[in-house]
Amino acid sequence: MLLIVRVIGGKLVFQTVALSPPANLSDEEKLEALRLLDQFRQWHSLDAKRYCLVCGNLISGQQIQIAGGTRGNGPLRLSCPTERCNSIPMDWVLPTNEILAKVERLAEEERKASALKPAAVTIGNGKAVHTDKRQEHFVSRLRRLAFHLKRHPKLSPPIPAGLEPPGGSAG
């Protein structure tokens, strides 16, 4: 569900709208949809992986969500399968060895940090409060990695001629 908030006649009006459900496609149809809708990278199979610069996850073509279509109210569109990630194909890069190494290092640091996670602290009102900031630190590091990759387009493969986004290069 999507919450839409509008001001009408000086009053706040809240409206919920159902998001279009994922399209139910065969593997062949899904691969064809990825090839048509992702103007930034080529898809050779549903097993191909992409690194999402928004959420920092590796995703496969099989996992990518396709929504819309004639019954889904509007054109087909691709989105990251990660919960609360609103990325689209322009936010996905081919996972180079450097990216994979950084992702593995960050994942290893997260595993170590979760093993050392401190116990909750109880405050005056009897509620448990976790004082561990390591999760926030991990997310912050992923954001820095995504920012770094966006600023240094040479780390991402070049976009084929004719597939650049409107207004110039994607880097």
VOGU-3710 file (C-alpha; in Angstrom, 3 decimals, decimal comma):
1> mllivrvigg> 0,000/0,000/0,000  1,113/3,535/-0,723  0,009/6,450/1,429  -0,710/9,658/-0,494  -1,062/12,885/1,455  -2,598/15,942/-0,232  -3,717/19,366/0,843  -7,197/20,116/-0,493  -8,948/23,285/0,569  -6,437/23,815/3,368
11> klvfqtvals> -7,088/20,358/4,838  -4,834/17,308/4,815  -6,380/14,416/2,920  -4,913/10,934/3,354  -5,475/8,284/0,723  -4,079/4,789/0,388  -3,466/3,253/-3,005  -2,652/-0,373/-3,650  0,632/-0,804/-5,470  0,418/-2,924/-8,557
21> ppanlsdeek> 1,144/-6,568/-7,837  4,212/-8,222/-9,323  3,608/-9,476/-12,843  3,276/-13,255/-13,103  5,670/-14,086/-15,960  7,350/-17,241/-17,167  11,154/-17,325/-17,010  11,380/-16,598/-20,745  8,981/-13,655/-20,447  10,839/-12,303/-17,408
31> lealrlldqf> 14,194/-12,465/-19,192  12,707/-10,717/-22,205  11,199/-8,034/-19,938  14,599/-7,483/-18,266  16,212/-7,114/-21,682  13,610/-4,601/-22,827  13,213/-2,572/-19,634  16,822/-2,352/-18,425  18,306/0,122/-20,882  21,579/0,331/-18,916
41> rqwhsldakr> 22,863/-3,269/-18,816  22,439/-6,412/-20,896  20,807/-9,507/-19,428  22,005/-12,885/-20,699  20,176/-15,009/-18,116  18,029/-14,741/-14,999  21,041/-15,954/-12,995  23,002/-12,796/-13,872  23,742/-10,637/-10,826  23,690/-6,894/-10,243
51> yclvcgnlis> 24,908/-4,838/-7,279  22,285/-2,379/-6,044  23,906/0,958/-5,207  20,924/1,931/-3,037  20,600/-1,023/-0,655  24,035/-2,609/-1,157  22,698/-6,076/-1,991  23,607/-8,423/-4,806  20,447/-9,271/-6,723  19,775/-11,697/-9,555
61> gqqiqiaggt> 17,492/-11,344/-12,526  15,302/-14,028/-10,991  14,813/-11,882/-7,860  14,083/-8,579/-9,608  10,446/-7,569/-9,369  8,455/-6,691/-12,459  5,193/-4,851/-11,851  2,591/-3,094/-13,943  1,280/-4,226/-17,301  -2,271/-4,289/-18,552
71> rgngplrlsc> -3,750/-5,695/-15,345  -1,274/-3,866/-13,125  -2,390/-0,424/-14,340  0,364/0,958/-16,486  3,598/0,025/-18,187  5,859/-2,691/-16,850  8,635/-1,511/-14,534  11,554/-3,149/-12,757  12,413/-2,737/-9,084  14,876/-4,091/-6,544
81> ptercnsipm> 13,521/-7,045/-4,549  14,973/-5,766/-1,257  12,323/-4,624/1,188  12,050/-0,807/1,359  14,525/-0,357/-1,539  13,108/1,788/-4,326  15,978/1,369/-6,767  15,510/0,925/-10,497  17,849/-0,401/-13,219  19,989/2,740/-13,357
91> dwvlptneil> 20,946/2,040/-9,710  22,273/-1,449/-10,481  25,835/-2,119/-11,633  27,620/-5,233/-12,763  29,428/-6,725/-9,765  33,125/-6,307/-10,580  35,779/-8,128/-8,560  36,426/-4,909/-6,613  32,754/-4,532/-5,708  32,462/-8,199/-4,712
101> akverlaeee> 35,568/-7,900/-2,517  34,185/-4,793/-0,771  30,790/-6,436/-0,253  32,483/-9,508/1,235  34,623/-7,353/3,557  31,555/-5,431/4,728  29,613/-8,663/5,260  32,512/-10,145/7,267  32,675/-7,001/9,420  28,917/-7,255/9,981
111> rkasalkpaa> 29,240/-10,914/11,027  32,008/-10,015/13,482  30,038/-7,071/14,825  26,894/-9,134/15,375  28,933/-11,768/17,250  30,134/-9,055/19,634  26,712/-7,446/20,041  26,268/-6,126/23,605  23,284/-7,001/25,731  20,357/-4,623/25,990
121> vtigngkavh> 20,385/-2,001/28,707  17,236/-1,483/30,774  16,333/2,137/31,437  14,141/3,630/34,166  10,817/2,884/32,479  11,665/-0,831/32,251  12,128/-0,867/28,471  15,174/-2,517/26,943  17,285/-0,234/24,795  20,000/-1,561/22,520
131> tdkrqehfvs> 23,007/0,738/22,622  24,783/-0,964/19,713  25,447/1,436/16,849  27,284/-1,134/14,708  24,277/-1,714/12,430  24,062/2,013/11,714  27,815/2,025/11,071  27,464/-0,851/8,583  24,672/0,910/6,690  26,714/4,112/6,674
141> rlrrlafhlk> 29,662/2,250/5,137  27,430/0,739/2,455  26,141/4,206/1,592  29,719/5,488/1,315  30,528/2,593/-1,030  27,508/3,378/-3,203  28,460/7,083/-3,263  32,039/6,151/-4,199  30,849/3,954/-7,054  28,535/6,672/-8,363
151> rhpklsppip> 31,368/9,239/-8,281  33,846/6,950/-10,033  32,095/5,662/-13,157  35,244/3,862/-14,332  34,467/1,184/-11,718  31,265/0,404/-13,613  31,290/-0,997/-17,149  30,592/1,585/-19,877  27,062/2,006/-21,139  26,732/0,997/-24,807
161> agleppggsa> 26,227/3,828/-27,313  22,602/4,794/-27,707  21,630/3,524/-24,232  22,771/6,541/-22,225  20,106/8,085/-19,984  18,588/11,378/-21,107  20,876/14,311/-20,402  24,236/12,561/-20,820  26,241/9,741/-19,346  25,103/7,738/-16,331
171> g> 28,369/8,356/-14,463
//
